[in-house]
Amino acid sequence: MSRGVRKLLALIRLGRPLFLGGGFLLFALGAAIAAAHGHPIDVTRYVLGQLAVTAFQLMTHYANDYFDYDADRANTTPTKWSGGSRVLANDELPRRIALVAALVLAAIGLATSGVLALDAPAWTLPTLLAMLVLAWEYSAPPLRLCASGAGELDTALVVTGLVPWLGFYLHAPDLLGLQTLLLAIVPLALLQIAMLLAIEFPDAAGDEATGKRTLVVRLGPARAARLYVAITLAAFAWLPLAAWLGLPGRVALAAAIPLPVALWRVYRIAEHRERAAYERLTFSAVFLLVATSVCELAAFVV
């Protein structure tokens, strides 16, 4: 393999493409909820909206590796789902490449947002700008939310809040179906926070050593594990209440399909202390969010 090809593949891995699936799923979920309430899907708006979301998501991935460089270098227990892409930490590319890529993607996202806003409802551009600012400030100064214990809420707001909201609002500017959207995203937001907690366990030592005060670092592993259990159980306990409040019963039932995995993960939460179990811990947390999102999306589409 030539040196150029290796560099290109490293640049792609630096963007952590495996994590892009959530942006596609949640944007589609918002649009599907709008369609379920009688709104036709506008293909142009959908494609431009998804392009903006993906650009901002990739921007976050590249920026995160750039600004988390010290923490990633100090991390001796990375997994496939935590500890960054390892491209910069392993000196496969110059660090500045990540910042340049992040800025280019931010520009692409802004340009796409501007084009989309020309023929979209009034709150489209403010939504996309909020998404950009919150995504950038997740890892970048001056706020650097991921190092303050607020990054988990920030991510939940952007990924499981603004992304499905945008997919919904682009097709339902009259907001018919908004209650359904809100009821549907609550368990996903909780699972997003739980996922980040799980991912932070393997990173905790390196984060603490470099002053990155995630929730796991702030609370300590034992209390963070109890919070993980509470949030995971709350996500599924929400479903019967949501059905009572108006979430379609088929959606609530579909979203409950991953519950056995959640219960198994709660039962095995003590694995957060075992380095050998970090891959299982992080993968299962990612799986719960993705699987529950897929189940909800399928229930609305079918």
C-alpha positions in Angstrom: 0.0 0.0 0.0 1.4 3.4 -1.0 2.2 6.1 1.5 -0.5 8.3 0.0 -3.2 5.7 0.3 -2.2 5.1 4.0 -2.5 8.8 4.7 -5.9 8.9 3.0 -7.2 6.0 5.0 -5.9 7.5 8.2 -7.7 10.8 7.4 -10.9 8.8 6.9 -10.4 6.9 10.2 -9.7 10.2 11.9 -13.3 11.2 11.1 -14.7 8.1 12.8 -17.2 7.2 10.1 -18.8 4.5 12.3 -20.4 7.1 14.4 -22.1 8.8 11.5 -25.0 6.3 11.6 -26.7 8.1 14.5 -27.0 11.3 12.5 -28.7 9.5 9.7 -31.0 7.5 11.9 -32.2 10.5 14.1 -32.6 12.8 11.2 -34.7 10.1 9.5 -36.7 9.6 12.7 -37.7 13.3 12.7 -38.8 13.2 9.1 -40.7 9.9 9.6 -42.6 11.4 12.5 -43.6 14.4 10.3 -44.7 11.9 7.5 -46.7 9.9 10.0 -48.7 13.1 10.7 -49.5 13.6 7.1 -46.6 15.8 5.9 -45.0 14.9 2.6 -41.2 14.4 2.5 -39.5 17.1 0.5 -36.5 15.3 -1.1 -34.4 18.5 -1.6 -34.9 19.7 1.9 -34.2 16.2 3.2 -30.9 15.8 1.3 -29.6 19.3 2.2 -30.6 18.9 5.8 -28.9 15.5 6.1 -25.8 17.0 4.3 -25.6 19.8 6.9 -26.0 17.4 9.8 -23.3 15.1 8.5 -20.9 17.9 7.8 -21.3 19.3 11.4 -21.1 15.8 12.8 -17.8 15.1 11.0 -16.6 18.5 12.0 -17.1 17.5 15.6 -15.2 14.3 15.2 -12.1 15.9 13.6 -12.2 18.8 16.2 -12.6 16.4 19.0 -9.5 14.5 18.1 -7.6 17.8 17.7 -8.6 19.3 21.0 -8.5 16.0 22.9 -5.0 15.2 21.7 -3.4 15.3 25.2 -6.1 13.2 26.8 -6.0 10.6 23.9 -2.2 10.4 24.2 -2.5 9.8 28.0 -5.2 7.1 27.5 -3.8 3.6 27.9 -7.2 1.8 27.6 -8.8 2.9 24.4 -11.5 0.8 22.7 -13.1 0.8 19.3 -15.7 3.2 20.6 -13.7 5.4 23.0 -10.4 7.1 23.3 -10.6 9.0 20.0 -9.7 7.6 16.6 -6.0 7.1 17.7 -4.8 8.5 14.4 -3.3 11.6 16.0 -2.3 9.8 19.2 -0.3 7.3 17.1 1.3 10.0 15.0 -0.2 8.7 11.8 -1.0 12.3 10.7 0.1 15.8 11.8 -2.2 17.1 14.4 -3.1 20.3 12.4 -4.7 18.2 9.7 -7.6 17.5 12.1 -8.2 21.2 12.7 -8.0 22.0 9.0 -10.5 19.2 8.2 -12.8 20.4 11.0 -12.8 24.0 9.7 -13.4 22.9 6.1 -16.4 20.8 7.3 -17.8 23.6 9.3 -17.6 25.8 6.2 -19.4 23.1 4.1 -22.1 22.8 6.8 -22.6 26.6 6.9 -22.8 26.8 3.1 -25.3 24.0 3.0 -27.3 25.6 5.8 -27.4 28.9 3.9 -28.7 27.2 0.8 -31.3 25.2 2.7 -32.5 28.3 4.6 -33.4 30.0 1.3 -36.4 27.8 0.9 -37.2 26.4 4.4 -39.2 27.4 7.4 -38.0 30.3 9.5 -36.3 28.4 12.3 -34.2 26.2 10.1 -31.1 28.5 10.0 -31.2 29.2 13.8 -31.5 25.5 14.4 -28.4 24.8 12.3 -26.4 27.6 13.8 -27.2 26.3 17.3 -26.1 22.9 16.2 -22.9 24.2 14.9 -22.0 26.3 18.0 -22.9 23.5 20.4 -21.1 20.8 18.4 -18.0 23.0 18.1 -17.9 24.0 21.8 -18.3 20.4 22.8 -14.5 20.0 22.6 -13.2 23.4 21.6 -12.3 26.4 23.8 -13.5 28.6 25.3 -16.3 26.5 26.6 -14.9 23.0 26.0 -18.0 21.4 27.4 -16.7 17.9 27.3 -14.1 18.8 29.9 -16.6 20.5 32.3 -19.1 17.7 32.9 -21.6 19.5 30.6 -20.6 17.7 27.4 -22.9 14.8 28.0 -26.0 17.1 28.1 -24.6 19.1 25.1 -24.3 16.0 23.0 -27.8 14.7 24.0 -29.2 18.1 23.1 -27.6 18.2 19.6 -27.7 14.5 18.6 -31.0 13.4 20.0 -32.7 16.8 20.2 -31.7 19.2 17.4 -31.0 16.5 14.7 -34.5 14.8 14.8 -36.1 18.3 15.4 -34.5 19.5 12.2 -35.7 16.4 10.2 -39.2 17.0 11.6 -39.4 20.8 11.3 -38.2 20.9 7.7 -41.3 18.8 6.7 -43.8 19.9 9.4 -43.4 23.7 9.8 -47.0 23.8 11.3 -45.6 21.6 14.1 -48.4 19.1 13.8 -46.8 16.0 15.5 -44.4 17.9 17.8 -45.8 16.2 20.9 -45.0 12.8 19.3 -41.5 13.9 18.4 -40.8 15.0 22.0 -42.2 11.8 23.5 -40.1 9.7 21.1 -36.8 11.4 21.7 -36.8 11.4 25.5 -35.6 7.7 25.8 -33.0 8.3 23.1 -31.6 11.4 24.9 -31.3 9.3 28.1 -29.6 6.5 26.2 -27.2 9.0 24.6 -26.1 10.3 28.0 -25.8 6.7 29.2 -23.7 5.8 26.2 -21.3 8.7 26.8 -20.9 7.6 30.5 -20.0 4.1 29.3 -17.5 5.5 26.8 -16.0 7.6 29.5 -15.1 4.7 31.8 -12.1 3.5 29.8 -11.0 7.1 29.2 -11.3 8.2 32.8 -7.6 7.9 33.9 -6.3 9.7 30.8 -9.0 12.4 31.1 -8.3 13.0 34.8 -4.5 13.2 34.2 -5.0 15.9 31.6 -7.7 17.9 33.4 -10.6 16.8 31.3 -13.4 16.7 33.9 -16.1 14.4 32.3 -19.0 13.2 34.4 -17.2 10.0 35.2 -14.2 11.9 36.4 -16.3 14.4 38.4 -18.5 11.7 40.0 -16.0 8.9 40.3 -16.5 5.5 38.8 -18.9 4.1 41.5 -21.3 7.0 41.4 -21.1 7.3 37.6 -22.0 3.6 37.4 -25.1 4.1 39.5 -26.0 7.1 37.3 -25.6 4.9 34.3 -28.0 2.3 35.7 -30.6 5.0 36.7 -30.5 6.7 33.3 -30.7 3.4 31.3 -33.6 2.1 33.4 -35.4 5.5 33.1 -35.1 5.4 29.3 -37.2 2.3 29.2 -39.5 3.2 32.1 -40.4 6.2 30.1 -42.1 4.2 27.4 -45.3 3.2 29.1 -45.7 6.8 30.3 -45.1 8.1 26.8 -47.7 5.7 25.4 -50.2 7.0 28.0 -49.3 10.6 27.0 -49.8 9.9 23.3 -46.9 8.1 21.8 -48.3 5.5 19.4 -48.4 2.1 21.2 -46.6 0.4 18.4 -43.7 2.8 18.7 -43.5 2.3 22.5 -43.5 -1.5 22.0 -40.9 -1.3 19.3 -38.6 0.9 21.4 -38.9 -1.7 24.2 -37.4 -4.5 22.1 -33.8 -3.7 23.3 -34.8 -3.9 26.9 -33.3 -7.3 27.6 -29.9 -6.0 26.5 -30.4 -3.0 28.8 -31.2 -5.2 31.7 -28.2 -7.4 31.0 -26.0 -4.3 30.8 -27.3 -2.9 34.1 -26.7 -6.3 35.7 -23.1 -6.3 34.4 -22.3 -2.7 35.2 -19.6 -3.7 37.6 -17.6 -4.4 34.5 -16.7 -0.7 34.4 -13.9 -1.7 36.7 -12.5 -4.4 34.4 -10.2 -3.4 31.6 -10.8 -6.7 29.8 -14.6 -5.8 29.6 -14.2 -2.3 28.2 -15.0 -3.3 24.7 -18.3 -5.0 25.8 -19.2 -2.1 28.0 -18.8 0.5 25.2 -20.2 -1.5 22.4 -23.4 -2.5 24.3 -24.0 1.2 25.2 -23.7 2.2 21.6 -25.9 -0.7 20.5 -28.7 0.3 22.9 -28.9 3.8 21.5 -28.7 2.7 17.8 -31.1 -0.3 18.3 -33.7 1.8 20.1 -33.5 4.5 17.4 -33.8 1.9 14.7 -36.9 0.3 16.4 -38.6 3.6 16.7 -37.9 4.6 13.2 -39.1 1.3 11.9 -42.3 1.6 13.9 -43.1 5.0 12.4 -42.2 4.0 8.9 -44.1 0.7 8.9 
